[in-house]
């Protein structure tokens, strides 16, 4: 059966979802990703790393972004060949990409100055093993900067958490502080950690956008700045959680 869209509306939706320009705009106007990228880049800024590993790089968009902003050589790794192929095609010369799993990183000991990860560990079957691997490939004193899904804001109901875990194939969530404790138990020194996307407006938008994946793109230009304004202060809970940890 042909997968080519038949009606004009289907053609518009298909283009909207698959255009490289629209995909990039959708990523850059995503308030949650903007907050996460600010966290990642701020965590890297103090050490000026020369070589960075991005665990769970997906299509490589954010790997290339980190490479541009940090000036470092970035290597992205992901277990899905289709994503690695897209990354290699779209981001030639900006970063390099390797097929592989977080639980068994195909790199030598101490190869990287920093490791970053954006909302990946909640999807892994063995997060402890992945943390051990991250620590192994870091040089002594290297940093691990990551974000994870926490969904521990009071306005998020248990039913929604269950739906989220099923829809996005999450093996677990990390309520505030638990991922930092896990990293510390794996031999890292926790430098800092904090909830991200903690305002009621930000939490509402993230839930809305997860359930309306096409409609959200039309609303993002109007939502982006107001949410960033609401997120200027730090909240005790949030939709996501970020850590900066150092290899002892």
Number of C-alpha atoms within 10 A of each C-alpha: 3 5 5 9 13 9 9 9 10 12 13 12 14 13 15 16 16 11 12 12 11 14 15 12 14 18 16 17 18 21 24 22 17 15 18 23 19 12 22 23 16 14 23 23 11 9 13 13 19 13 18 27 26 26 26 26 26 24 24 28 20 20 29 25 17 23 17 14 10 19 14 18 20 27 22 29 26 23 16 16 14 12 19 23 16 15 24 18 12 15 17 11 10 20 24 19 25 19 17 18 16 23 17 12 19 14 13 10 15 16 15 25 22 31 26 26 22 22 19 19 26 21 18 18 13 13 20 16 15 20 21 18 19 26 27 18 21 25 17 15 16 23 30 29 24 27 29 26 26 25 27 22 21 13 12 16 11 12 8 12 18 12 13 17 16 11 11 11 12 20 14 18 20 20 19 25 17 13 24 24 13 16 23 17 14 18 15 23 19 20 15 14 19 20 25 27 31 26 24 19 15 24 23 15 20 18 16 13 17 13 14 11 11 13 11 18 20 11 12 19 15 11 17 18 13 13 21 18 11 15 19 11 10 14 15 12 21 26 27 26 29 27 22 24 25 22 21 13
